[in-house]
Amino acid sequence: MRETGVIKSYVAILDQVKVGLPVSVFASIKLERQREEELDRFQAAVARWPEIVECYLMTGQRDYLLRIVVKDLESYERFLKQKLTRLDGVASIESSFALSQVKHSQALPL
């Protein structure tokens, strides 16, 4: 399965809390425009920032959904002010904080 590309990689799954990153924030991003160059610029920035562990291009009201992990609220505020809000083309950001993780799986329902 590795040779055919079905298995993409092998990883160690770390305990988010035990490595000092207990806070998960889901940020919904709305861009000013959805032109290809704006989408590409946003995606390139997201790829550089290790705090963003997941990013999805979405349908509906918002353009992107991000999952951001940080050690505390002050760290998220710093990330927001120093990185996310400084990106050209971002019209709005809505943040939701996860209270607890009910389920997290990397296994596909095959």
N, C-alpha and C positions, 0 to 999 in steps of 0.2 A: 504494500500500500504506500510505502514511502516513495518508491520509484515512480508511481503513477501520480503522486501529488495529493493523494487523499489524506495522508498524514503530513501536515505542514511543518510541525516541529514538536520537540519534546521540551517541557518546561517543568520547573519546580514551582508549585503554588504556595506562596508565602502567606502566613497569617498577617493580615493587614494591621491588626491591633498590636501584635507582638513585635512588629518592626517599627512601631511608633507612628503609624498613619491611620488612626482610628476613625477619622471623619471622611465620609463619602458625601459629596455634593453633586447633585444632578443639575446641570445648567442648560437651560433652553436658550438658544441663540437665534435671534432674528437679524438678518443682514439687511442693509439698505437696498441692495440690488442682488439679484441672483444670476448675474452674468458669469460666464465661465471663468474669467480672470479673477473675479472676486471670490468665487468658490475655491479656486486653486490657491489663492493667497491665504485664505483662512485655513485651508487644510494643511498647507505647508507650515504655518505657524503652530498649529495644533500638534503636528508631528514632532516639533522641536521641544515641546514642553512635557517633561516626565510626569508632572502632576496629573495630566490628562491621560487616563488609562483606557478610556473607551470614547469613541466619537462616531456618531451616526448622522448621515445626511437623511433628513426626515421629509415626509409629506405633511401637509396641514399648516397650522398657524406659524410654526417655527421652522427654521431651516436646519438647525443642528441640535442634537442632544449630546451633551458631554457628561462623562462621569469623571470627577476630579477627586483625588485622594490627598489629604493633608493631615498634619498633626493636630491642628486646632483651628478655631474660628479666626484668630489673628493671622494665621498662615493663609487661610482662604482669602481674607480681606486683602492681604499683601499681593497674592496671586492675581486677584481681580483688578486691583488698582495698577499694578506694575506691568501686567501682561495683557489680560483679556480686554480690558476697557481701552487699551492703547491701540488696538488693532483698527486700522482704517476699514470702514465699511460695516462695522457692527452697529446696528440700530438699537437693539435692546438685549438685555440679559435677565433671565428669571432664574433664580437659584432656589433649589429645594434641598433640604438636608435630610439624609436618611437617619431615622431613629435607630433602626436595627435591620440587620440583613436576615430575611426569612429564608431565602433560598439563593444559592449561587452554585451554578454547575457549568462545567466546561464540556460535559458529555452531551453528545447529540442524541436525540431520541430515535436511534436506528432500530 
